[in-house]
């Protein structure tokens, strides 16, 4: 393989900084100082001890990199005493070249020649045939801390397959970009489990992938526990959101290009399932805005700001989306600014927006106006139809607040059993 002269993890590589309210989010090639060692870094330090002499299947994508942005695929492939025999691609694929929702095909990796099996095509769970000749499955994917993001569904099904086939399972842990303190939303209910709500956890669940894997095993979320090893990070703390880790950000999917994009995904992602207005997907602000032809930007921003939501402010916005909802149309609305990330209730923001829109523009009440064929996906992402049905009665957030928040404290208490970090 051709060598590249990559900067060390402590070299500065600022591209630009973006000011969002009171927080500065840096979209950098390399942060000034990397404060956290991810699971792959710790595994390298151990000289791959837990993988020595074993045939490895690796579940990963472009986010599986070390602190110098070298792919975990290449690192494991080049490791003496370790035999990388198979790769497994989640949604968007091993190399990240597949659009959201598109099926992923089996092929051979062009860098290593190793067979790649799709976990987002004909099957989403590794089959016995896919696992033939594999001693240990290794999972290394950066997640964004939100239940509807499908990588944790892949984690869950892969752990199940590992248990069924008597294969070890290793998670190379990575930060939860939202930190380990935010928990928001109700648990998934019977009848609403799906690939976008595979696990009985809140919408924002406040765990790393390694901690979540421990919970999946410990709470018997799979029929039989797998032989699980979590390679813990070093120096990660629960209070850290991603920018505080100093780690370089690799886009987790096409519309999560920067670390701060992960902060906004739960702000508007549920509402985005309805195609009711633009949430910035198709413009330069994915998940950071609400806009439509029928909104008066200044009026809308004023009404939202009057709510005095903790840690949030809104700016009037005029845009013309490039694709997706509102393509080529003049849209008006608001850009969302997180002025205090820790105080902000991220997922609540979209429900407040829906309420204000109904008050100002009653002819555009969300569940009267949105396509009914999108209701099913909205309910799946919410983990229940109760949110939609209760909100539809008066289009008021207070009507759903008790239901949306009812499981948060019990889950906090339960999840503490699986904390690997303080």
C-alpha positions as a LaTeX table, in Angstrom:
\begin{tabular}{lrrr}
\hline
Residue & $x$ (\AA) & $y$ (\AA) & $z$ (\AA) \\
\hline
Unk1 & 0.00 & 0.00 & 0.00 \\
Unk2 & 1.17 & 3.52 & $-0.75$ \\
Unk3 & 2.34 & 5.42 & 2.31 \\
Unk4 & 1.09 & 8.93 & 3.03 \\
Unk5 & 2.70 & 11.46 & 5.30 \\
Unk6 & $-0.11$ & 12.10 & 7.76 \\
Unk7 & 0.22 & 14.70 & 10.52 \\
Unk8 & 0.56 & 13.37 & 14.03 \\
Unk9 & $-2.45$ & 13.50 & 16.34 \\
Unk10 & $-1.09$ & 16.59 & 18.09 \\
Unk11 & $-0.51$ & 18.65 & 14.98 \\
Unk12 & $-2.91$ & 21.47 & 14.27 \\
Unk13 & $-4.91$ & 21.41 & 11.06 \\
Unk14 & $-7.66$ & 23.95 & 11.25 \\
Unk15 & $-9.85$ & 24.23 & 8.17 \\
Unk16 & $-12.44$ & 26.57 & 9.58 \\
Unk17 & $-14.47$ & 27.20 & 12.70 \\
Unk18 & $-18.20$ & 27.62 & 12.86 \\
Unk19 & $-19.85$ & 29.64 & 15.59 \\
Unk20 & $-23.20$ & 28.23 & 16.58 \\
Unk21 & $-24.71$ & 30.32 & 19.34 \\
Unk22 & $-22.42$ & 30.19 & 22.36 \\
Unk23 & $-20.59$ & 27.07 & 21.21 \\
Unk24 & $-17.71$ & 27.01 & 18.76 \\
Unk25 & $-17.71$ & 23.86 & 16.63 \\
Unk26 & $-14.50$ & 23.26 & 14.73 \\
Unk27 & $-14.63$ & 21.34 & 11.48 \\
Unk28 & $-10.96$ & 20.45 & 11.38 \\
Unk29 & $-8.87$ & 17.88 & 9.64 \\
Unk30 & $-7.00$ & 17.48 & 12.93 \\
Unk31 & $-7.88$ & 18.98 & 16.27 \\
Unk32 & $-5.22$ & 20.89 & 18.13 \\
Unk33 & $-4.95$ & 18.29 & 20.84 \\
Unk34 & $-6.49$ & 14.83 & 20.87 \\
Unk35 & $-7.56$ & 14.08 & 24.43 \\
Unk36 & $-9.11$ & 10.63 & 23.97 \\
Unk37 & $-7.76$ & 7.28 & 22.80 \\
Unk38 & $-10.45$ & 5.28 & 21.04 \\
Unk39 & $-10.75$ & 1.50 & 21.16 \\
Unk40 & $-8.65$ & 0.97 & 18.04 \\
Unk41 & $-5.82$ & 3.03 & 19.58 \\
Unk42 & $-5.95$ & 0.94 & 22.76 \\
Unk43 & $-6.02$ & $-2.27$ & 20.71 \\
Unk44 & $-2.91$ & $-1.13$ & 18.83 \\
Unk45 & $-1.15$ & $-0.38$ & 22.13 \\
Unk46 & $-1.81$ & $-3.95$ & 23.25 \\
Unk47 & $-0.27$ & $-5.30$ & 20.04 \\
Unk48 & $-3.69$ & $-6.75$ & 19.15 \\
Unk49 & $-3.41$ & $-9.23$ & 22.01 \\
Unk50 & $-7.08$ & $-10.31$ & 22.03 \\
Unk51 & $-6.99$ & $-10.97$ & 18.26 \\
Unk52 & $-3.68$ & $-12.82$ & 18.01 \\
Unk53 & $-3.92$ & $-16.09$ & 16.09 \\
Unk54 & $-7.56$ & $-15.52$ & 15.23 \\
Unk55 & $-9.50$ & $-15.12$ & 12.02 \\
Unk56 & $-11.24$ & $-11.77$ & 12.21 \\
Unk57 & $-14.45$ & $-10.50$ & 10.66 \\
Unk58 & $-14.66$ & $-6.69$ & 10.85 \\
Unk59 & $-17.88$ & $-4.68$ & 10.90 \\
Unk60 & $-16.93$ & $-1.12$ & 10.04 \\
Unk61 & $-17.26$ & 1.85 & 7.71 \\
Unk62 & $-15.21$ & 5.01 & 7.00 \\
Unk63 & $-15.58$ & 6.14 & 10.63 \\
Unk64 & $-13.48$ & 3.18 & 11.76 \\
Unk65 & $-10.14$ & 5.00 & 11.90 \\
Unk66 & $-7.34$ & 5.58 & 14.38 \\
Unk67 & $-6.43$ & 9.04 & 15.70 \\
Unk68 & $-4.39$ & 9.71 & 12.55 \\
Unk69 & $-7.30$ & 8.75 & 10.29 \\
Unk70 & $-5.86$ & 5.42 & 9.15 \\
Unk71 & $-8.61$ & 2.90 & 8.45 \\
Unk72 & $-9.17$ & 0.11 & 10.96 \\
Unk73 & $-9.50$ & $-2.17$ & 7.93 \\
Unk74 & $-5.91$ & $-1.47$ & 6.90 \\
Unk75 & $-4.62$ & $-1.51$ & 10.47 \\
Unk76 & $-6.02$ & $-4.96$ & 11.21 \\
Unk77 & $-5.11$ & $-6.27$ & 7.75 \\
Unk78 & $-1.46$ & $-5.29$ & 8.30 \\
Unk79 & $-1.24$ & $-6.60$ & 11.89 \\
Unk80 & 1.19 & $-9.50$ & 12.41 \\
Unk81 & $-0.49$ & $-12.56$ & 13.89 \\
Unk82 & $-4.00$ & $-11.41$ & 12.98 \\
Unk83 & $-5.86$ & $-12.71$ & 9.93 \\
Unk84 & $-8.56$ & $-10.41$ & 8.57 \\
Unk85 & $-10.84$ & $-12.71$ & 6.56 \\
Unk86 & $-14.11$ & $-10.81$ & 6.08 \\
Unk87 & $-15.61$ & $-7.32$ & 6.13 \\
Unk88 & $-19.23$ & $-6.44$ & 6.84 \\
Unk89 & $-20.90$ & $-3.23$ & 5.66 \\
Unk90 & $-23.77$ & $-1.47$ & 7.48 \\
Unk91 & $-26.05$ & 1.16 & 5.92 \\
Unk92 & $-23.94$ & 3.42 & 3.61 \\
Unk93 & $-21.42$ & 0.59 & 3.12 \\
Unk94 & $-17.89$ & $-0.25$ & 4.30 \\
Unk95 & $-16.39$ & 2.62 & 2.30 \\
Unk96 & $-19.35$ & 4.98 & 2.81 \\
Unk97 & $-20.34$ & 5.32 & $-0.84$ \\
Unk98 & $-24.00$ & 4.29 & $-0.55$ \\
Unk99 & $-26.87$ & 6.79 & $-0.13$ \\
Unk100 & $-29.22$ & 6.57 & 2.87 \\
Unk101 & $-31.71$ & 3.73 & 2.48 \\
Unk102 & $-30.02$ & 2.23 & $-0.61$ \\
Unk103 & $-29.19$ & $-1.46$ & $-0.45$ \\
Unk104 & $-25.56$ & $-2.51$ & $-0.10$ \\
Unk105 & $-24.16$ & $-5.33$ & $-2.25$ \\
Unk106 & $-21.52$ & $-8.00$ & $-1.55$ \\
Unk107 & $-18.16$ & $-7.49$ & $-3.28$ \\
Unk108 & $-14.41$ & $-7.59$ & $-2.66$ \\
Unk109 & $-12.71$ & $-4.64$ & $-1.00$ \\
Unk110 & $-10.57$ & $-2.87$ & $-3.58$ \\
Unk111 & $-7.76$ & $-2.09$ & $-1.10$ \\
Unk112 & $-7.33$ & $-5.50$ & 0.49 \\
Unk113 & $-9.13$ & $-7.98$ & $-1.75$ \\
Unk114 & $-11.05$ & $-9.23$ & 1.29 \\
Unk115 & $-14.71$ & $-10.21$ & 0.72 \\
Unk116 & $-17.26$ & $-7.64$ & 1.89 \\
Unk117 & $-20.69$ & $-8.84$ & 3.01 \\
Unk118 & $-23.65$ & $-6.50$ & 3.12 \\
Unk119 & $-25.62$ & $-6.05$ & 6.33 \\
Unk120 & $-27.98$ & $-3.66$ & 4.59 \\
Unk121 & $-29.19$ & $-5.67$ & 1.63 \\
Unk122 & $-30.83$ & $-9.09$ & 1.41 \\
Unk123 & $-30.07$ & $-9.58$ & 5.09 \\
Unk124 & $-29.30$ & $-7.23$ & 7.98 \\
Unk125 & $-28.04$ & $-9.97$ & 10.24 \\
Unk126 & $-24.86$ & $-11.93$ & 9.44 \\
Unk127 & $-25.80$ & $-15.40$ & 8.20 \\
Unk128 & $-24.03$ & $-18.65$ & 9.09 \\
Unk129 & $-22.49$ & $-18.66$ & 5.61 \\
Unk130 & $-21.16$ & $-15.11$ & 6.04 \\
Unk131 & $-19.51$ & $-16.11$ & 9.32 \\
Unk132 & $-17.88$ & $-19.28$ & 8.06 \\
Unk133 & $-14.20$ & $-19.35$ & 9.00 \\
Unk134 & $-14.53$ & $-16.40$ & 11.42 \\
Unk135 & $-13.34$ & $-16.76$ & 15.04 \\
Unk136 & $-14.14$ & $-13.25$ & 16.23 \\
Unk137 & $-16.35$ & $-10.40$ & 15.01 \\
Unk138 & $-14.95$ & $-6.92$ & 15.64 \\
Unk139 & $-17.23$ & $-3.85$ & 15.58 \\
Unk140 & $-15.68$ & $-0.41$ & 14.97 \\
Unk141 & $-18.18$ & 2.27 & 13.93 \\
Unk142 & $-18.67$ & 5.82 & 15.17 \\
Unk143 & $-22.28$ & 6.34 & 16.19 \\
Unk144 & $-24.21$ & 9.54 & 16.94 \\
Unk145 & $-26.07$ & 8.56 & 20.12 \\
Unk146 & $-29.59$ & 8.47 & 18.67 \\
Unk147 & $-31.82$ & 5.38 & 18.56 \\
Unk148 & $-33.05$ & 5.85 & 14.99 \\
Unk149 & $-29.53$ & 5.82 & 13.53 \\
Unk150 & $-29.19$ & 2.30 & 12.14 \\
Unk151 & $-25.65$ & 1.36 & 13.16 \\
Unk152 & $-26.73$ & 0.26 & 16.64 \\
Unk153 & $-29.34$ & $-1.98$ & 15.02 \\
Unk154 & $-26.49$ & $-3.60$ & 13.08 \\
Unk155 & $-24.58$ & $-3.96$ & 16.38 \\
Unk156 & $-27.56$ & $-5.68$ & 18.00 \\
Unk157 & $-28.15$ & $-8.16$ & 15.15 \\
Unk158 & $-24.42$ & $-8.93$ & 14.79 \\
Unk159 & $-24.17$ & $-9.71$ & 18.52 \\
Unk160 & $-27.13$ & $-12.04$ & 18.13 \\
Unk161 & $-25.48$ & $-13.80$ & 15.18 \\
Unk162 & $-22.19$ & $-14.11$ & 17.10 \\
Unk163 & $-23.99$ & $-15.76$ & 20.02 \\
Unk164 & $-25.83$ & $-18.19$ & 17.75 \\
Unk165 & $-22.63$ & $-19.21$ & 15.99 \\
Unk166 & $-20.37$ & $-19.35$ & 19.08 \\
Unk167 & $-18.16$ & $-16.54$ & 17.81 \\
Unk168 & $-16.47$ & $-13.97$ & 20.04 \\
Unk169 & $-17.60$ & $-10.36$ & 19.71 \\
Unk170 & $-15.33$ & $-7.35$ & 20.27 \\
Unk171 & $-16.44$ & $-3.71$ & 20.35 \\
Unk172 & $-13.74$ & $-1.10$ & 19.78 \\
Unk173 & $-15.36$ & 1.68 & 21.73 \\
Unk174 & $-15.83$ & 5.26 & 20.55 \\
Unk175 & $-17.34$ & 8.42 & 22.08 \\
Unk176 & $-21.03$ & 9.11 & 22.08 \\
Unk177 & $-20.94$ & 12.54 & 20.34 \\
Unk178 & $-23.78$ & 13.78 & 22.56 \\
Unk179 & $-21.87$ & 12.76 & 25.66 \\
Unk180 & $-22.98$ & 10.29 & 28.29 \\
Unk181 & $-25.41$ & 12.48 & 30.22 \\
Unk182 & $-28.28$ & 13.24 & 27.84 \\
Unk183 & $-31.25$ & 10.86 & 27.92 \\
Unk184 & $-34.43$ & 11.87 & 26.09 \\
Unk185 & $-37.57$ & 10.13 & 24.84 \\
Unk186 & $-39.76$ & 7.16 & 25.59 \\
Unk187 & $-38.80$ & 3.52 & 25.22 \\
Unk188 & $-39.83$ & 1.60 & 22.11 \\
Unk189 & $-43.13$ & $-0.23$ & 22.54 \\
Unk190 & $-44.35$ & $-3.57$ & 21.20 \\
Unk191 & $-45.48$ & $-3.25$ & 17.61 \\
Unk192 & $-43.01$ & $-0.47$ & 16.84 \\
Unk193 & $-39.67$ & $-2.25$ & 16.84 \\
Unk194 & $-37.90$ & $-1.80$ & 13.50 \\
Unk195 & $-34.45$ & $-1.20$ & 12.08 \\
Unk196 & $-34.82$ & 2.47 & 13.12 \\
Unk197 & $-35.98$ & 1.48 & 16.62 \\
Unk198 & $-34.47$ & $-1.95$ & 17.18 \\
Unk199 & $-33.74$ & $-1.64$ & 20.90 \\
Unk200 & $-35.86$ & $-0.86$ & 23.95 \\
Unk201 & $-33.98$ & 2.33 & 24.78 \\
Unk202 & $-34.86$ & 6.07 & 24.72 \\
Unk203 & $-34.47$ & 8.16 & 21.59 \\
Unk204 & $-31.28$ & 9.71 & 23.04 \\
Unk205 & $-29.73$ & 6.99 & 25.21 \\
Unk206 & $-26.52$ & 8.42 & 26.68 \\
Unk207 & $-24.27$ & 5.36 & 26.24 \\
Unk208 & $-21.23$ & 4.54 & 24.13 \\
Unk209 & $-21.50$ & 1.62 & 21.73 \\
Unk210 & $-19.47$ & $-0.49$ & 24.15 \\
Unk211 & $-21.77$ & 0.35 & 27.05 \\
Unk212 & $-24.82$ & $-0.32$ & 24.88 \\
Unk213 & $-23.36$ & $-3.71$ & 23.92 \\
Unk214 & $-22.91$ & $-4.52$ & 27.61 \\
Unk215 & $-26.55$ & $-3.58$ & 28.19 \\
Unk216 & $-27.74$ & $-5.71$ & 25.27 \\
Unk217 & $-25.99$ & $-8.68$ & 26.85 \\
Unk218 & $-26.82$ & $-7.87$ & 30.46 \\
Unk219 & $-30.51$ & $-7.09$ & 29.95 \\
Unk220 & $-31.02$ & $-10.16$ & 27.76 \\
Unk221 & $-32.08$ & $-8.11$ & 24.76 \\
Unk222 & $-30.79$ & $-11.00$ & 22.64 \\
Unk223 & $-31.95$ & $-14.61$ & 23.27 \\
Unk224 & $-28.52$ & $-15.68$ & 24.51 \\
Unk225 & $-25.55$ & $-13.48$ & 25.48 \\
Unk226 & $-22.53$ & $-13.39$ & 23.20 \\
Unk227 & $-18.90$ & $-13.67$ & 24.32 \\
Unk228 & $-18.39$ & $-9.94$ & 24.54 \\
Unk229 & $-15.21$ & $-7.92$ & 25.01 \\
Unk230 & $-15.28$ & $-4.12$ & 24.98 \\
Unk231 & $-11.95$ & $-2.43$ & 24.30 \\
Unk232 & $-12.46$ & 0.69 & 26.37 \\
Unk233 & $-11.33$ & 4.17 & 25.44 \\
Unk234 & $-8.85$ & 6.08 & 27.54 \\
Unk235 & $-9.63$ & 9.53 & 28.99 \\
Unk236 & $-13.21$ & 9.79 & 27.71 \\
Unk237 & $-15.63$ & 11.30 & 30.22 \\
Unk238 & $-19.42$ & 11.31 & 30.21 \\
Unk239 & $-19.64$ & 15.10 & 30.23 \\
Unk240 & $-17.73$ & 15.38 & 26.92 \\
Unk241 & $-19.54$ & 16.15 & 23.71 \\
Unk242 & $-17.51$ & 15.30 & 20.62 \\
Unk243 & $-15.74$ & 18.63 & 20.08 \\
Unk244 & $-14.28$ & 18.35 & 23.56 \\
Unk245 & $-12.52$ & 15.06 & 22.73 \\
Unk246 & $-10.16$ & 16.65 & 20.20 \\
Unk247 & $-10.74$ & 13.69 & 17.87 \\
Unk248 & $-11.02$ & 14.24 & 14.11 \\
Unk249 & $-14.56$ & 13.75 & 12.81 \\
Unk250 & $-15.25$ & 11.44 & 9.88 \\
Unk251 & $-18.74$ & 11.87 & 8.38 \\
Unk252 & $-20.90$ & 9.03 & 9.72 \\
Unk253 & $-23.27$ & 9.40 & 6.75 \\
Unk254 & $-23.70$ & 11.94 & 3.94 \\
Unk255 & $-25.88$ & 14.28 & 6.01 \\
Unk256 & $-23.77$ & 14.10 & 9.17 \\
Unk257 & $-20.66$ & 15.77 & 7.70 \\
Unk258 & $-19.44$ & 17.43 & 10.91 \\
Unk259 & $-19.46$ & 16.56 & 14.60 \\
Unk260 & $-22.01$ & 19.31 & 15.29 \\
Unk261 & $-24.34$ & 17.69 & 12.71 \\
Unk262 & $-24.74$ & 14.85 & 15.19 \\
Unk263 & $-25.93$ & 17.35 & 17.81 \\
Unk264 & $-28.73$ & 18.52 & 15.49 \\
Unk265 & $-29.88$ & 15.13 & 14.20 \\
Unk266 & $-32.20$ & 14.57 & 17.21 \\
Unk267 & $-33.35$ & 18.21 & 17.04 \\
Unk268 & $-35.26$ & 17.70 & 13.78 \\
Unk269 & $-34.82$ & 14.10 & 12.61 \\
Unk270 & $-38.19$ & 12.81 & 13.84 \\
Unk271 & $-40.11$ & 15.61 & 12.14 \\
Unk272 & $-37.99$ & 15.11 & 9.04 \\
Unk273 & $-39.60$ & 11.70 & 8.51 \\
Unk274 & $-42.84$ & 13.45 & 7.48 \\
Unk275 & $-41.45$ & 15.46 & 4.55 \\
Unk276 & $-43.66$ & 18.26 & 5.87 \\
Unk277 & $-41.04$ & 20.99 & 5.59 \\
Unk278 & $-37.31$ & 21.28 & 5.07 \\
Unk279 & $-35.03$ & 20.43 & 7.99 \\
Unk280 & $-31.93$ & 21.38 & 5.98 \\
Unk281 & $-31.31$ & 18.04 & 4.27 \\
Unk282 & $-30.86$ & 19.23 & 0.71 \\
Unk283 & $-29.34$ & 22.52 & 1.82 \\
Unk284 & $-26.05$ & 23.34 & 3.60 \\
Unk285 & $-27.54$ & 23.02 & 7.09 \\
Unk286 & $-28.65$ & 19.39 & 7.52 \\
Unk287 & $-30.92$ & 19.03 & 10.58 \\
Unk288 & $-30.21$ & 22.67 & 11.62 \\
Unk289 & $-33.30$ & 24.44 & 10.29 \\
Unk290 & $-37.06$ & 24.41 & 9.78 \\
Unk291 & $-38.39$ & 26.08 & 6.64 \\
Unk292 & $-41.37$ & 26.07 & 4.24 \\
Unk293 & $-43.02$ & 28.30 & 1.64 \\
Unk294 & $-45.86$ & 29.18 & 4.01 \\
Unk295 & $-43.69$ & 30.37 & 6.96 \\
Unk296 & $-42.96$ & 34.04 & 7.72 \\
Unk297 & $-39.34$ & 33.83 & 8.88 \\
Unk298 & $-39.27$ & 36.83 & 11.21 \\
Unk299 & $-42.65$ & 36.04 & 12.77 \\
Unk300 & $-41.71$ & 32.39 & 13.24 \\
Unk301 & $-38.34$ & 33.14 & 14.84 \\
Unk302 & $-39.93$ & 35.65 & 17.23 \\
Unk303 & $-42.60$ & 33.17 & 18.35 \\
Unk304 & $-40.06$ & 30.40 & 18.94 \\
Unk305 & $-37.69$ & 32.69 & 20.83 \\
Unk306 & $-40.59$ & 33.85 & 23.01 \\
Unk307 & $-40.73$ & 30.30 & 24.38 \\
Unk308 & $-37.29$ & 30.86 & 25.97 \\
Unk309 & $-36.24$ & 27.25 & 25.49 \\
Unk310 & $-33.11$ & 26.50 & 27.57 \\
Unk311 & $-29.90$ & 26.58 & 25.55 \\
Unk312 & $-31.58$ & 27.35 & 22.20 \\
Unk313 & $-32.18$ & 30.40 & 20.03 \\
Unk314 & $-33.60$ & 30.84 & 16.52 \\
Unk315 & $-32.58$ & 33.11 & 13.62 \\
Unk316 & $-34.85$ & 34.05 & 10.69 \\
Unk317 & $-33.73$ & 32.24 & 7.55 \\
Unk318 & $-34.41$ & 32.51 & 3.79 \\
Unk319 & $-33.17$ & 29.62 & 1.62 \\
Unk320 & $-33.62$ & 27.79 & $-1.67$ \\
Unk321 & $-32.92$ & 24.04 & $-1.11$ \\
Unk322 & $-30.74$ & 22.35 & $-3.73$ \\
Unk323 & $-32.53$ & 18.98 & $-3.51$ \\
Unk324 & $-34.99$ & 16.98 & $-1.41$ \\
Unk325 & $-37.87$ & 18.84 & 0.28 \\
Unk326 & $-38.39$ & 22.27 & $-1.31$ \\
Unk327 & $-35.90$ & 21.81 & $-4.13$ \\
Unk328 & $-35.58$ & 25.05 & $-6.09$ \\
Unk329 & $-38.28$ & 26.84 & $-4.07$ \\
Unk330 & $-37.97$ & 29.96 & $-1.94$ \\
Unk331 & $-38.36$ & 28.73 & 1.62 \\
Unk332 & $-38.49$ & 30.76 & 4.82 \\
Unk333 & $-38.02$ & 29.66 & 8.40 \\
Unk334 & $-35.43$ & 29.52 & 11.15 \\
Unk335 & $-31.92$ & 28.29 & 11.75 \\
Unk336 & $-31.45$ & 26.62 & 15.14 \\
Unk337 & $-28.56$ & 27.68 & 17.37 \\
Unk338 & $-27.48$ & 25.68 & 20.41 \\
Unk339 & $-26.26$ & 28.35 & 22.83 \\
Unk340 & $-25.83$ & 25.94 & 25.75 \\
Unk341 & $-25.56$ & 22.32 & 24.66 \\
Unk342 & $-25.86$ & 20.88 & 28.16 \\
Unk343 & $-29.05$ & 22.76 & 29.01 \\
Unk344 & $-30.80$ & 22.15 & 25.68 \\
Unk345 & $-33.45$ & 19.43 & 25.40 \\
Unk346 & $-32.55$ & 18.46 & 21.86 \\
Unk347 & $-35.43$ & 16.24 & 20.79 \\
Unk348 & $-38.08$ & 18.56 & 22.28 \\
Unk349 & $-37.19$ & 21.39 & 19.90 \\
Unk350 & $-39.03$ & 19.87 & 16.91 \\
Unk351 & $-42.21$ & 19.42 & 18.96 \\
Unk352 & $-42.11$ & 23.05 & 20.06 \\
Unk353 & $-41.66$ & 24.01 & 16.41 \\
Unk354 & $-44.69$ & 21.90 & 15.44 \\
Unk355 & $-46.75$ & 23.65 & 18.12 \\
Unk356 & $-45.76$ & 27.17 & 17.04 \\
Unk357 & $-46.40$ & 26.32 & 13.38 \\
Unk358 & $-49.92$ & 25.14 & 14.27 \\
Unk359 & $-50.58$ & 28.34 & 16.24 \\
Unk360 & $-49.35$ & 30.72 & 13.54 \\
Unk361 & $-50.46$ & 28.76 & 10.48 \\
Unk362 & $-53.46$ & 26.61 & 11.50 \\
Unk363 & $-54.08$ & 25.58 & 7.90 \\
Unk364 & $-50.67$ & 23.83 & 8.05 \\
Unk365 & $-51.00$ & 21.81 & 11.24 \\
Unk366 & $-48.48$ & 19.03 & 10.85 \\
Unk367 & $-50.71$ & 15.96 & 11.06 \\
Unk368 & $-53.44$ & 17.60 & 8.99 \\
Unk369 & $-50.97$ & 18.61 & 6.30 \\
Unk370 & $-48.22$ & 15.94 & 6.21 \\
Unk371 & $-48.65$ & 12.93 & 3.87 \\
Unk372 & $-50.43$ & 10.15 & 5.77 \\
Unk373 & $-48.21$ & 7.53 & 4.17 \\
Unk374 & $-45.31$ & 8.97 & 6.21 \\
Unk375 & $-47.05$ & 8.47 & 9.57 \\
Unk376 & $-45.83$ & 4.87 & 9.92 \\
Unk377 & $-42.15$ & 5.86 & 9.73 \\
Unk378 & $-42.75$ & 8.76 & 12.13 \\
Unk379 & $-44.27$ & 6.31 & 14.62 \\
Unk380 & $-41.41$ & 3.83 & 14.20 \\
Unk381 & $-38.82$ & 6.51 & 14.87 \\
Unk382 & $-40.79$ & 7.66 & 17.93 \\
Unk383 & $-41.10$ & 4.03 & 19.06 \\
Unk384 & $-44.84$ & 4.49 & 19.54 \\
Unk385 & $-47.91$ & 5.95 & 17.84 \\
Unk386 & $-48.87$ & 7.66 & 21.12 \\
Unk387 & $-46.74$ & 10.73 & 20.32 \\
Unk388 & $-48.53$ & 11.35 & 17.04 \\
Unk389 & $-52.02$ & 10.56 & 18.34 \\
Unk390 & $-51.69$ & 12.68 & 21.49 \\
Unk391 & $-50.09$ & 15.60 & 19.68 \\
Unk392 & $-52.78$ & 15.51 & 16.96 \\
Unk393 & $-55.52$ & 16.33 & 19.46 \\
Unk394 & $-54.44$ & 19.93 & 20.17 \\
Unk395 & $-51.02$ & 20.28 & 18.51 \\
Unk396 & $-49.46$ & 21.16 & 21.88 \\
Unk397 & $-46.16$ & 19.85 & 23.25 \\
Unk398 & $-47.55$ & 19.74 & 26.80 \\
Unk399 & $-49.95$ & 17.00 & 25.68 \\
Unk400 & $-47.04$ & 14.67 & 24.87 \\
Unk401 & $-44.37$ & 15.86 & 27.31 \\
Unk402 & $-45.32$ & 13.41 & 30.11 \\
Unk403 & $-45.35$ & 10.50 & 27.66 \\
Unk404 & $-42.14$ & 11.52 & 25.88 \\
Unk405 & $-40.23$ & 11.85 & 29.17 \\
Unk406 & $-41.77$ & 9.07 & 31.29 \\
Unk407 & $-39.00$ & 6.49 & 30.74 \\
Unk408 & $-35.97$ & 8.75 & 31.05 \\
Unk409 & $-35.22$ & 8.50 & 34.77 \\
Unk410 & $-35.87$ & 4.72 & 35.01 \\
Unk411 & $-33.53$ & 4.23 & 32.05 \\
Unk412 & $-30.85$ & 6.44 & 33.62 \\
Unk413 & $-30.97$ & 4.28 & 36.73 \\
Unk414 & $-30.82$ & 1.04 & 34.74 \\
Unk415 & $-28.06$ & 2.16 & 32.40 \\
Unk416 & $-25.69$ & 3.13 & 35.24 \\
Unk417 & $-25.04$ & $-0.59$ & 35.75 \\
Unk418 & $-23.31$ & $-0.62$ & 32.38 \\
Unk419 & $-21.25$ & 2.57 & 32.61 \\
Unk420 & $-17.61$ & 2.01 & 31.63 \\
Unk421 & $-16.67$ & 5.66 & 32.13 \\
Unk422 & $-17.34$ & 8.38 & 34.69 \\
\hline
\end{tabular}
